């Protein structure tokens, strides 16, 4: 199961495109509304989260995912984010973040000494991460980061790849006619 933590002000493409790729690959996900059951995107669209933080049970977690955008500030100082990150570190689960959201992982020390990418606006918030500028999606162990909205589909495909393999990615690519 992929647990998607989203907050008010998330970047629409950074949530929707990766979830579309996961869905096409048959990978289950649950959307956790960090800032409430109804979440409003950067563009003003509202969606209902599947669960609230109080309902979260990570016992079947394969990966957590933090979409970015201007709402990234809403991830900080949230106990559910702290506990999800701690769970992933203890249970060797994947942690994925895009755009400004890798700064959340950096603030928790998760990216110390790791290669990562992020939106240029948060370069200075990446702590001890080795910030790369030569790729849009970066994998370092169980950490996957992406630089922004333009990388959303590739991030989704990378999530599919690490969870279900190259064959699953090729099926999804064929389905979206991405060659």
N, C-alpha and C positions, 0 to 999 in steps of 0.2 A: 504494500500500500504506500502510495505517495501522499504525504500530508502537505497541503498547500496552505501556507499562512498568508492571509492577505489582510490589508489594512485600508482604511479610507485614504484616498489619494494614490492608489496603485496605478501604474502605467497599464492601460488597457491591453495593448499588444503583448506585453511581457507576461500577463496572466493567461490570456486566451490562446495565443499561438502554442506555447508549450503544452497546455492542457489538451488542445486539439491533437497534437502529435501523440500524447499518451493515450488518449481515447482511441485513436485510429489503430494503435498497437494493442489495444485491449488491456492496458495497464490501469488498474483501479486507482482512483485518487479521491481524497476527501478534502473539501475546502473548509478551513478553520477561520472563522471570522474573529480576528484578533481585536478589532475595534467595535465589534457588535455583530449581531446576526445579519443585519442589512449593511452592506458595504457599498460605498460610493466611490467610483473610479475618478481619476484625474479629469476625464471628459464628462463626468456627471452621470454616467450610467450606474444603476444600482443593481446589485445581485444579492441573492440570499446565500449565506454560507450554509454548508451542510451541518456544521456543528459549531458550538461555541467552545471557548477554551476549557470551560468546566466539564465538558463532555469528552474531552480528548483522552484517548487511550492509545499509546504508541506501541503496544505490544506486537503489532503486525507491521511496524514501520520498516520500509526499505529505504525511504528517502524523505527528506523534508525539502521544501521549495519556498523561497522567499522572492516574489516578484518585487521589482523596484519601482522607481518613480518618485515624485515629490512626497508621497506618503511614507517613504522609508523612515522618516523621523518617528513615525508611529510604532515602529518595532522596538525602539529602545525602551528600556525600563519596563518591559512586559514580562512578568514571571513565566508565562507560557512559552515565550521564545527562549528564555534562559533554560527552562527545563527540557525543551525539545532539543536544543543544541547539546546539552549535557547528556541526554539519552542517546543521541546519535554518536557522540564521542565514546560513550561507554559500550555501546552495542555495535559499533563499526558500521553504521548506516551512512548512506550518502547524504551530503548537505549541498544544496544547490541554491545559488542566488544570482540575480541579474541586475545590471545597471548600478544604482546606488546601494542596493541591498548587500553586496559583498562587504560593505563597510560595517554592517551589523556583525558579520562573522569576524571581521578584523577586530572590532571592539571587544569581542569575547576571547580573543587570542587564538581563535581557530586557524587563522591564516598565518600565524607566526612561522616564518621560514618557508612558506608555501608559495608556489607560483599562482597568480590570480590575475583576472582582468576585471575592470569595472568601468563605469561611466567616468569620463575625465573630471567631472565636477567633484568627485569624491577621492581623487588620487591622494590627497593629503590626509585622508581619514583611513588609509589602508594599513596603518601601523607598520608591523614588521613583515608584511607580505612582500614578495618579489613581484611587483606589478609589471606585467608584460604589455607591450604595445603592438605586437606582431600577430595577434590572433583575435578573433571575436569570442571564441569559447575556449576555456582552459580547464583541463582536468589535472589535478594533482592529488593522487591517491583517491580518497573518497570525497574530495571537494571539487565541485564543478561551478565555475563562475562564467558569466557572460557580460559583455560590455554595454549592452543596451538594447533598445527596441529592435534595431536592425538585426540583431542576433537571435531574436526570439524563436524562429523556426529551427535554426541550427541548434540552439540550446535544447529545444524539445526533442530533436532527433538524437542528440547526445544522451539525453536522459533515457530515451528508449534503448539506445545502444548499450549503456552500462547495465540496464536492468534486464534486457531481453535478448541482446546480441545483434550482430550485424545483419542477420537475415530479417529480423523484425524491422530494422531500419530500412532495408531495401524495399520491403513490402509497403511501408508507409510512404517512402519516397515515390514509389511507383503510383500509389494512390493519389498523391498530390501533384504528380507530374513534375517533380523536382529532380532534375538530372544532373 
